[in-house]
Amino acid sequence: MIPGNRWTVEQASVVWGISPEKVSGYCRRGSIPGAEPADGSWLIPAGAEKPRDAASGQAKPFLKWAGGKGQLLDSIRRAYPPGLGKDITKYAEPFVGGGAVLFDILNTYEGIEKAYISDVNSELICTYTAVRDRAEELISLLGDYQERHLSLDADGRKKYYAGNRSRYNRQILSPDPDPLEVASLFIYLNKTCFNGLYRVNSGGLFNVPAGRYKNPVICDADNIRRVSEKLQKVTIENKRYDESRDFIDGNTFVYFDPPYRPLTDSSNFTSYTEYSFDDDDQRALAGYVRELSDAGAKVSVSNSDPRNSDPDDSFFDDLYSFAHVRRVAANRMINSKPGRRGKISEILVTNYEIPENPLRC
């Protein structure tokens, strides 16, 4: 009899969306902590994460991104719609940001035939496009940035950073920017700025100060190549989220990670573009989710949980009353005061039922 706190190889393969043979291989290599041999097979701790083996071609986000979903990925993964990669063969992620969910799906589900990402941040989209289409040229430039940056002392790095930030902002203002220079500077600044923030002022100019990193990895050539390969099947567009309608149909899973609703008046400290995203925009997004639901698409949405600061605030519960609203634990990753970085909850909305299956929850 199998203990309730253990998975068989077959059960783990269903949860992770890979073959039983691959699960067994992970067990043999010791890649799954706590896995034990049993009757010619293996027993695996229930809830174990799928191993991430970079050598096997796993792409990972190539940018640090405020609000990125790396730390929530396990909860989001457990709420993927049934049939993903089988009946559901398309994936869309407007508000792409760092793309943690995008790369998890492209790494895991070979049955995803087409994908679509978009964002209103034109420099971000320019960077994704360069990684997809001009990976080797980008790697060459990033290698030069890394060599120069690491050769300097602390003061030299600050000056080098400031000069590259000015170059980047000149590109933003240019009527004819160089896409490769924009992309390479975008990644350089992302890897060397304070906390990996992307913040712009009202004029759309990047204004984040330099960070203090001893040996930042500016050029991860192997990962850029893996990401480039994964992005070959992805349509990349500099558009609003609600301009994705032509791609989305009843065979599509759509994940929305919009700018979060601030928990307090003072917590809206950063802007990723010169445009705001207020409560009216949140309502418009919910209306679009309802429209996609009526078209048969499977949709999931992340956002902040206003009940962290006001237990009676039912903004999202009311807004998504036509769907399912769950609360998941998260860490407050960016705060100027370390003592205020801790566990909070976020909401995860789905317009579909998640089977009551202990292997998924």
N, C-alpha and C positions, 0 to 999 in steps of 0.2 A: 504493500500500500504506500502511495506517495504522500509524504507529509504535506500539509496545506501551505507550508511556507517554502515549498520547493517547486521548481518547474522541471519538467522533462525537457530533453533537447527539442522535441517536437513543439512543445508549448512555447519555448523561448523563440523558436524559429517563426512562429505565428506572430508573436508580439513584435519582434524586430524586423519582420518582413524579409528574412533571408532563408537560405536552405538549411535543413537540419545538418547537412554535411559541414557547412561553414561554421555552425554553432559548435559542433564537435571539434572542429579544428581549433577554434578559440579555446575550448576547454583543454585540449592537449597541450597547447602552447602556454597555458597558465594565464591567459588574458582575462579570465573571468574570476575575480576574487571569490573564494568560497565554493567554487564548483568542485564536486566530488564524484569519483567513479562509482557506478552502481550497476551491477548485473550487465556488464558489457557496454554500458552507456554512461550517461552523466546525469547528476542532479544539480540544479543551479538555484541559488538563492532567489526567491520570488522578488521581483522588483529590480533585479540587477540591470544595469545599463548595458546597452550594446557596446562592445569594445570599439574604439576608434583606432584603426590601424592606418596610419598615414602612408605606409609603404604600399598599401593595397589600392591607392588611388583616391583616398578620401580627401575631398576639397573642404577647406574650412574658411570662414569669413576672413577676408584679407584686410579688413578695416576694423579698428576699434570704433564702437558707436554707442553714444549715450542712449540708454534705453534698449540696447541690443538684447536679444532674447536667449543668449547662451545659457544664462543661469536658470531660465524658465523652460528650457527646451524639453526637458523630460515631461513636465506637466502638459505642455502643448502637444508633444508627440503622442501621449496617451489619449489625447482627444482628437487625433486625426480621424477623419470619417471612415467607416467601414467600406471596404472596396477600393481604397486608395491604391493606385498602381494596377488595378484589375479593371473594374467597371469605370473607375475614375482615371482618365488617362491624360488630363491636362491640369496644370497648376498655375495660379496667378497670385502675385504678391505686389499690389500697389503699396506705396510707402515702404519701399524695399529696405532702406537703411543699410545695416550691416549684412543682412541676408542670412542670418543663422538658420531660420526655418527653411528658406530656399535651399541651402546647401544640404541640410539634413534630408530633405525630400529627394533631391537629385542624387545624393549618395546612396540612398536606401531603396528607392522604388524604381526599378528598371522599366516598369510599365508606364511611367510618365513619358509620353511621347513629345509633348510640347509644353513650354512654360513661358510665362509673361511676367516681366517686372517693370515697374514704373515709379517715378518720383518727380516732384516739382523742383527738386534741387538739381539744376542742370549740370553742375560740376560733378555731382555724385554720379549721375547717369553717364556723363562723358567718361568718367573713370571706369565704370563697369564696361562700357563699350570698348575702351582701349584695352582692358584686360582680356576681353573676348577676342578682339580682332588684331591687336598689335602687342602681344605678350612679350615677345623677345626684345623689341625695341624698348618697351617699358622697363623690362628687367635690366637692360643696359644702363638706362638713365638712373634707375634706383640704386644700382650698384655704385655708380659714381657718387650719388648723394651720400650713401652709407660710408664709403671710404673717406670722403671729405669730412663728414660730420664726426666720425669716430676719431679722426686724427687731431681734433681740436681740443683745447682745454675748455673749462666751463664758460669762461667769458667769450672765447672764440665761437663756441656753439651757439650762444645767445645771438651773437652778431650774424652768424651764418643763417640761423633760423629767421631772424628779422629780415634779412635780405631776401630770403626765399619767400617769406610771407608777402613782402612788397611785390615781388615778381608775380606771385599768384594773383594778388589783387589787381595788378595791371592787366593780367590776362582776363580777369572777370570783366573789367571795364572796356576791354578792346572790342571793337566791332567785328573783328575777325580773329578770335582766339585760336591758338595752336592747341588742338585737342590732346596731343601727346604731352605737351608741356603742362597743360592743366592737370591731366591725370597723374603725371609723375609728381608734381608739386602737391597735389591733393593727398597722395599717399605719404609723401615725406612729412608734410605738416601733421597729418593724422597720427603718425608714429612718434612724433617728437613734441607735439603740443601738450599743454596741461590736460591731463586726464583723458586724452583722446577726444576732447569735445569738438563738435563742429558748431560754431556760433557765429552769426553774422549780425552786423548792425542794420539800421533801417535802410541804409544804402546798399545792402547786400554784400558788404565787404567783410572778409574773415578777420576777426579781431581777437582770437584766443592767444594768450601769451605762451612762451616756451615752457615745456615741462623739464623736469630734472630726472633724466634717465641715464644710467651709467653706460649701458651698451644696448641701445634700442635696435631691434631688427627692422631695418627699413626695407631691405630687399630680401624677401622670402621667395627665392626664385622657384623652388620646387612647388610651393603651394600656388603661386601665380599660374604656373603651367597647368596644375590640376584644375584650378578654377576656370581657366580659359577653356579647357576641354569640356567641363560641365556646362559652360555657358553657350556652347555651340548650338544647343537646341532652344535657347532662350531668346525671345523677342524683348528688346530693351528700349523703353520709350521715356522721353522727358514730357510726361503728361500728368494731369490730375488723376486722382484715383477713379473718378466717375467717367473717365474717357476710356476705360478698359472694357466697356460693354461688348464691343465687337468680338473680343477674344473669348469671352465667357459664355459657356452653354451648360447644358445639363450634365456634361461629363467632366466638369471642372470643379476643383477644390480651390477656394479663394481664401487667403489669409490676409486680414487687415491689421496693421500695427500703426495706427495713426498717432500724431502727437497727442500725448496723454493730457487728460483734463487735470489741471493743477489741483493738488490736495488742499492748498492754502493760497491766499492771495500773494504770498511772497515766494511761493515755490516755483513759479513759472520763470525761472532764471535764465533760460536759454532759448534761442530760436535757431532752427536749422535752415531757414530761408527767411527772406524779408516779409513773408506772409504769416499771419497769425492763424490759429485754429481754435475758435471759441465754441461756446455751447451751441450756437446755431449751426456751426459746421459739424459738430457731433450729431446733431439731429438730422442733418442732411445725409451724413454717412449712414445712419440707421435706416433712413428711407431707401438708400441705395441697396443696403443689405436686404431689405424686404423685397425690393424689385428683383434682385438676383435670386432670392429664395423662390419667388413666384416663377422664375425661369428654370428652376430645377437644380441650380448650382448648390454645392455644399459650401457653407461659409463659416469662418471662425474669425473672431475679433478680440484683440487684447486691449485693455485700457486700465487706468488707475481705478482703485476702489475708493469712492468718496467716503465710505463708512470708516476708513482709517482715521479720519479727522472728525466726522460727524455720523454717529451710529444711525441717525434718522434720515440720512441723505440717500434717497432711492433713485437718483437721477438715471443711472444705467439700468437698474431693475425695471423702471417704468419704460425707459426708451426701448429696451429690447424685450418687452413683455411677450412678444410673438415668438421668442426664441428661448434658449436655455442659458441662464447666467450662472456660472460657477465662480468660486473664489479659490485662488491658489496662492500659496506662500511665495514671497519674493524677498530679496534683499534690496534695501535702498542703496544703490551703488554709487551715486554721486551726491555728495553733500559736503559743504565746506567744513563742517564739524564732524570729525570721526564718530563722536558719541551719538550722532543722530543717524548713523548708518546701521540699520538693523532690519529685523523681520517685519514686513508689512504684508498685506494681501493685495492682489490684483485680480481683476475680473477676466474671465475667459468666456466669451459668448460663442455658442454654436447654434446653427439653425437645424441641427439634426440630433437625434438621440445617440448617446454613447451607450453601447450594450453594457448591461450590468455584468461585467466579466472581470473577475479579480486580476486576470492577466493584463488588462488594459488600464486599470485604475490604481 
